[in-house]
Amino acid sequence: MINELLQQTLAASRQLVMLDDVTINRILTDTASALLSHQTKVLTANAEDLQRMDPANPKYDRLKLTEERLAGIAGDMKNVASLPSPLGKLLSETTRPNGMVIRKITVPFGVIGVIYEARPNVTFDVFSLCLKSGNACVLKGGSDADSTNRALVAIIHNVLAKQGVNPAVCTLLPPDREATTELLNAVGLVDLIIPRGSSSLINFVRDHARVPVIETGAGICHIYFDKDGDKEKGREIVNNAKTRRVSVCNALDCLIVHHDRLDDVTYLCGKLSDSNVVIYADEPAFAVLSGHYPAALLQPATVDSFGTEFLDYKMAIRTVSSLDEALQHIARYSSKHSESIVSESTETIRHFQQMVDAACVYANVSTAFTDGAQFGFGAEIGISTQKLHARGPMALPELTTYKYIIEGDGQIRK
């Protein structure tokens, strides 16, 4: 059954090559409108999924849809429609001594499989970006969001059918493990797999896939408050990075503070107690915070406090004696996703930016901005934490590869 679905998607993908940009944009805008007109059905399906999940589960917030979030998803899809096509771009052109002309142009991958967990917004993000870049998509969502995903894909299929496009260009697989196994081994049917979710999911896909993989998702993010940091900026940045939305991969996990600024830790964390953020502080920070931060929310840091993606109202604090020590901590525990420094020293900032190995390196900015829409990409298919092909927010350009077009006038090789 799964193999048959993948065969159908591969066959349908060939139709996309012939679609013009006007038709693609119309499909995207019509799908965005259809989502809003059918939001009651979508929210009802989402409520069914939510009933099966404990609200204390960090995935609950990712799973939950609201009218406001649906409006945001529809807006992102319209933004993607408004962007220029990434296809057919001339990357280089060379004329050889024999008169042969070699052109390098962007083309779709073909069929892209995306494996994700309780994040139904990914369904529309992936479809919109894949369609705009000429790719068919195979969606493998988790069982936690199955009702919601099926409701969303039904909307997509309805719009595609009305536009005369084979609905198989967007295929939703069953949420079981068998489907995952077959997708990971679909050599010749799927060109690329992108996992979005926890580190355990990403590791599983990387270890078992026979199809090429781009790793995305896991974010262990740090903010380093330097000895020359502005505490007003730091307070707002720390609060935003930690509490704006704790279940996302760009949320803050560890605040690193220069020892000379320990007296400002209470102020830097002052707003976190309003959101009941639990702080796991090392000994110096714990001593300063004791009596100035709610005792019920303050705990001593352990070995497990660092290098953990909390996805919850929890945060670690590490005290360092120098920039180099901060860089060593980040190098050891970072997932190479998003790292930030708060400092007024241009020299320190430049050194931090040069030395930190991550997809996104910020200075005096919240890590919450690691997002395709925030970068002006319309949406994203994920945040790549690897270095091959794509890095950081992946959007339209990263969903293309290239081929060489060679033209001549009867040349032969001697």
N, C-alpha and C positions, 0 to 999 in steps of 0.2 A: 504493500500500500504506500509506504513512504517513498520507495523508489519510483513508483508510478507518479506520485505528486511532483517529485523532483524532475522527472522526465518531462512532465507537462510544463514546469516552470522554465526549463532550459529551452524548450521549443517556443514558448511564448516570448522569451527574452529576445529572440531574433526579430520580432515585430517592433520592438522598441527602437531599433536602429533606424527605422524608417519614419518614426514619428517626428513631426516638426515641433519647434519650441512653442509655437502658439497652442497647439493641441495639448502639449504637456502642461503648460501653464493653466489652461482652461480646466484640465482634470484636477489640478491641485487646488485651484480656487473653488471649484465646484465641490470638492471633497471637504474643504474647510467649511463651506456654507452648510453642507449636509450634516456635518458633525454638530453644528450649533442647532440645526432644526430637529435633530434626533437626540439632543442631549438628555432628554428624560429617559430614553431607553438605555443610553450609555450609563447614566448615573444609577439606574435601577440594577443593571448588570454589575456595576462596580460595587454596589451595596451588598450584592450576593457574595462577592469575593471578600469584602471586608468583614462580613459576618463570620467567615471561617478563620479569621486571623485575630490574634490577641492584640488589642490596641497598644500594649506595651512593647510589642515587637518593633524594632527599629525600621523594619520594612513597611510598617503600616502607613506611615506618612508618604512613602514613595508610591504605594498602591492607591492611595486615596485620590479620587478625582472630585472636583467641585466645579460649579459653573464658571468660576473665575479661572481655574486651571484649564478647563476646556476652551475658554476664550483665548487663553495664552497659546494653547496648542494650535488652534485655528489660525491665530495671528502669525505664529512661526511658519505655518504652511504657506500662508499668503506671502510672507517675506521671502521664502524660498522661490516661489513663483516669480517674484519680481527681480530676482538675481539673474545675471547673464548666464547663459549656458556654458558649462565647462568643457563642452565637447568641440572637437574640430579645431582646437587652438594650435596654431603653428608654433612649435617650441624651437625649432631650428630649421635652417635650410642651407644646403651646401651643393655647389656645382663642382663636380669632379673634373679633372683635366680632360677626360674623354667626353665631356658634355652631359654625362649622366647627372640628373638632379635628384637629391635625396632630401626628403622633407620628413620631419618628426612631428606627429600630431597626436593630440589627446583623444582617447577612445574609452568606452566603458570597460569595466572588468568583465561584465556579462551577467553572472548570477552571484549575488552576495547573500550569505547566510548570517543571520544575527541571532545569537543565543543570549537571552536576558531573563531577569528574574521578575520581581513584583513591581515593574515599572511600565504600566500601559501606555504612557506618553511616548515611549520608545517606538511603539507600533507606528504611530503617525510620523514621527521624526524620520525613521528609517525609510518608510514608504516614500515620503516627499523627497528626501535627498537622493534615494536610489532612482526614482523615476526621472527627476531633473537631470541626473547624470547618465541616464540611459541604461540603468541596470535593473534587472529583475531582482526581487528580494524574497528570501525564504526566512520566515519569522518562527523562531522557536522560543515562545514565552514559557514562563513557569506556571505550574498548576495554580499558584496563589492568585494569578490574574487571568485565568483562562476565560471566565465569563465575560470580563471586560474586553479582552483581546478579540474574542469572537464577535462581540457587538461592533467593535471598531472596524474589523476587517470586513464585516458585512456591509458597512457603509462604503468602504473603499471599493469593494467588488461591484456594488450597485452603480457607482459613478463610472467605473471603468466600462461596464457593460453598456451603459447609455452612450458612452463615447466610442463604442465599437472596438474597444481594446480588450484583449483576452484577459479575464480576471486572474489567470494563473501567473501573471507577472508579479503578483503579490500573494504568496502562499503562506498560510498559517499551518504549521505542523501540530500534531497532538502534543499535549504537555508532558508526555511520559518519557522515561529514560531511553526507551527503544528508539524514539525519534531522534534524540540527541546522538546516540551511537551511529545511526545511519547517516545523519547529516555530517558528522565528523569524518566519515569514511566515504563520502560521496565524490570520490575522485572522478573527474570527467563530467560531472553534473553541476558542481558548485566550484566557483573560481576562488572564493575568499570567504573566510569565516571571521566574524568579529564578535567576541564575547563581551557582554556588558553586565557587570555585577560584582560580586564579592571576589576576593582574592582566591578563595577555594574554587569558585566556578572557573575563573581565568586559568588557574593552574591545571584544573582537570582538562579543559579544552586544549591547552598547550601540550599537555602530556599525551593526549589520546588522539589528536586530530591528524589525519593524513592529508587534509586539505590545508593550504597556507592560512596562517592565522595572524591577525594584528591584535595585540593585547590592549585592552582598554579597561578603565574603570577604577581599580583599587587606588585610593588616595589616602596616604598618610601624610598630612600636611602640617607644616611648621610655620610659626612666625617668630623671628628673632628680634627682640627688642634690645637695640644696641645701647651702649653707654651714652651715645649722642642722640638717642631717640626722643621725639616729642611725645610727652605722655598724653596730651589731649588727642593727638592723632592715634596713638597706640591704643588708648581706651576704646575709641570708636571702632577701630579696625579689628581688634580682638573680639569685641562683642558681636560685630557683624559677621565675621568669619566663623564664629562658633555657633551663634544662635539663629542666623537668618533661616537656615533650614538644615537641621543636623543630620538628615538621612542622605545627604548628597556627598559625592566623592570629593568635592572641593572644600568641605567643612574643616575647620581647624581641629587638630588633634593634640598638638603640643605647642605650648608657649615657651620659648627659650629666652631667658632674661640674663643680661649682663649683671655680674655681681655688684657693680657700682650703682646699679639702679634698683636694687632689691627693695629699697624703701618705697618705691613707686608701685610695687606689685599689687598692693591692696587697691590702689586707685585704678590700675590697669584692669583689674578683675572686678571692679566695683559694680558693673552692670550685670555681670553674669549671674549673680544670686537672684536677680529678678526673674530669670528663666530657670532657676533651680539647677544650675550647672554644678555637677560634682567635680571637684578639683582634686587630682592626685598630685600632690606637691612633694618635691624632694626636700631634704632636711632644711636647707636655708630658707626656701620659700614657705615651707610649712610653719617655721618659727615666726616669720613675719606676718603670715595670714592668720595665725591663731589669735582668736579674740577679735579679729576684724572681718572675718568671713564666717557665715553660719557654720557652726560646728558640725551639724548634720550633713553638710555638703563638702566638708574638708576631710581628706584622708591622706595618709602618708603614701608616697609613690612606692611601687614595687618594681621588680624587673619587668613585669608584664605591662606596666603603665606606658612604657615607651615602645614605639614601633607598632602601636595598636591603632587600627582605624575604628573609632568608637561608634560612629553612626548613631550617636545618642547625645544627650545632654551631659557629656563627660569630657574632661580635658586634663592633660598632664602638664606639669610645669617643671622645667629643668633649668637650674642655675649654672652659668658658665663664667669663667674668669677672663675670656677673651673671644674675639671674633673667630680665631682659629679653632677654639674648642667648640664653638657653635657649629662651625662648618663640619667638624669631625662628627658631631652628633647627627647632623642632617645626613651626612654621607652614609652613616651606619644604618639609620632607621628610615630614611626617605623611600617612598615608592616611586620617586622621580615624576611626580604629578605636579604639584604646585607648592612653591616655597616663597616666603616673603620676609623682607627686612623692614624694620621701622628705624630710621636713622636720618639725621640731618647732615651727616658727613658724606660728601660726594665721593671721597676716596674709599670709605668703607663700603658704600653702596656698590661702587664699581667692582671692588674686590669680591664682594658677595655674589654679584651677578656673574662674574667671570668664573668663580669656583664652584657654584652650586650646579649640580648635574640634575636638571629637572626639565620637564616640558615647558613649564611656565614659571618664571622667576620674577617676583614683584618687588617693588620698592615703594613703601608708604602707601600700599594699596591692599585691600582685603583679597584673600584667595577666592572669595565667592564669585569673582569675575571670570574664572576659568569655565567658560561656557560658550558654545558656538554662537548663540544669539547675541551675547554680550560682546563678542569679538566682531560682530557685524557679518557673520556667516549665514544668517537666516535661521539655522538650527545646527544640530550636530548629530553624528551617528555614534559618537563616543569620544573620550579623551584618551588618545594613544600615549602610553607610557614607555613605549619602545622607541627605537631609533631608525629602524628600517622602514622606508617608504613614507611613513607619516608619523608626526609627533604633535601632541597637544590636541586641541579641538579638531576633530575630523569632520570636514564638510564636503562641499562639492568637488573642489580640486583633488582632494585625497581619495575620492571614489572613482578616479580615472587612472588609467595607465596610458601607454602610448604605443604607437606602431610607426614604422618607417614606410613612407610611400616613395617608391623609386620610379622615375620616368626617364625614358631615353628615346633614341631613334635608331634602333637596330644594333646597339653596342653589344659586343661579345667579348668575353675574357680570354686572353691569349695565355 
